[in-house]
Each structure stands twice: as structure tokens, then as C-alpha cells.
Amino acid sequence: MQLKHVTLDFDGPVAILKLDHQEVMNAVSMDMLGGLAEALDAIDENKAEVRCVVLTGAGRAFCTGANLQGRNNQKPGKSNAGASLEIGFHPFLRRLRNLHCPLVTAVNGPAAGAGMSFAMMGDMILCARSSYFLQAFRRIGLVPDCGSTWLLPRLIGRARSVELSLMGERLSAEKALEWGLVNRVYDDAALMEEAMKLAHELANGPTIALSLIRKLYWESPDNSFEDQLNLEFESQRIAGAAEDFKEGVTAFLEKRPAKFKGR
């Protein structure tokens, strides 16, 4: 499915959502955000069949941030640099955060600015060895946005987050792995094969439980211990009522691989 600067494909239970505006290294425009919204609509319409989503970039970049073309003719004091955030970026980020299934981000090249935030939204973040991350905002006189000031310190700590944002220096895939920002790093040629392998493994899992797991970890940073215990209780009640729980226990007792159906 070809949308505005976005491609959406389905490989069985896995949806592959690809940022696809290679002329600008997949920089994000309002048109692209519209295409992403349409793609998520299509995924929602096929919610029963889609059990994992892979987010990646076309060509040699993952995403180089917001598309700045035409921004240099704005008068100081007159532009509203934050307007596009609430109109376009924030709705997309909120929808990723509330996705019904696991999200794998396959970072195939530079992930800068908003692109770095898109990458960090993954439940599993996989990188090509040549890829890198960049908090590019200070280079154009802006502050980090798209949730990066919430995501980064929770992934790598305050000191490293502030340094990346103040200095605007590249963070290599290998260093990102060392710091705990990403899960796995692969040779460039192997990235998508490994991402799809992982996505299918997740898609064939107990996806009701997996969706609850991602919710638990999204909620955890802002919850008290008691709040989290209560959320675990509610989540376990839902997971325990699913068919997959019965199948998982039966398969364990019968010493065979479980055949989960996401129900």
C-alpha cells in the first residue's frame, strides 16, 4: 500500500510500516504524517490479523527529523515551531504508544531529531551497524521534542541524555547498544531479515499478554509501587482469561511448543 511518503506492507501477521521520502532522507513533513495516520488506520482495521508492527526507513536513512524545507523564510518571533507537534507529530506518537501489539523499530541509517524519537518508541529497537542517533535540535536553535526528553533519560539516564542534547553529537549504533538505548545491532545487510524474524516470533506469541506487557512498561515510570501492583493485577486477570493462557499451560504440561492464536 503506497501512501504519501509512506509504504505499508503485510507479511502474514506482521505489518511493515516504512518511512519513504528518500529524496530528503525520510525527513518528516505534514504530508508524511498524514500518510502515517492512514497507515495506522489500515493497521487498526486489520487489528485481528496484525500481531506485530515493524517501523523502518526506505533507502539509506531511517529518518532525519522534521523536513525543514521552506522554514528559513520565517521571521524571528513570528513562527510557531511547536504548532506541527500537536497537530501532526504528537497524535502519531500517541498512537504508537497505544498500539495493540508489539512494535519493532529497525533503524537502517541515521535517526535524527524526531526520527530518533520514532526509533525509541520501539518495544524492541534493532540497528544496522552503520546507523547512528542524533539529537539535532541544538544545531538549529531548537529544543528536543517528540517525547525525547521523556524517553531518553528513562533509557540511558539524565547525564547522557543532557549531554546528547546539549552537544548535538552523533551516537553510534555500537555505543547506543553499550548504553542500553537499543536492543541489538546487526550488519547492515542482515538488519531487515533479523527484524522480520523477530517480528514473526513476536507475532506468533501470546499477543494479548504481549500487548499488556508493553502497557505495563509504558505505565511503570510514572506509577508508584502500589499503582504498578494494581496494574499488574488487572493485566494478569485479563491475560489469564485469554485462550492463549490455557494453551500455554497445556503445552507446558504436554512438553510441546505452544500454538498461540492471539485470543
Secondary structure, DSSP 8 states (H G I E B T S, - for coil): -EETTEEEEEETTEEEEEE--GGGTT-B-HHHHHHHHHHHHHHHHTTTT--EEEEEESTT-SB-SB--TTGGG--TTT--TTHHIIIIIHHHHHHHHT-SS-EEEEE-S-EETHHHHHHHT-SEEEEETT-EEE--GGGGT----TTHHHHHHHHH-HHHHHHHHHH---EEHHHHHHHTS-SEEE-GGGHHHHHHHHHHHHHTS-HHHHHHHHHHHHHGGGS-HHHHHHHHHHHHHHHHTSHHHHHHHHHHHTTS-------
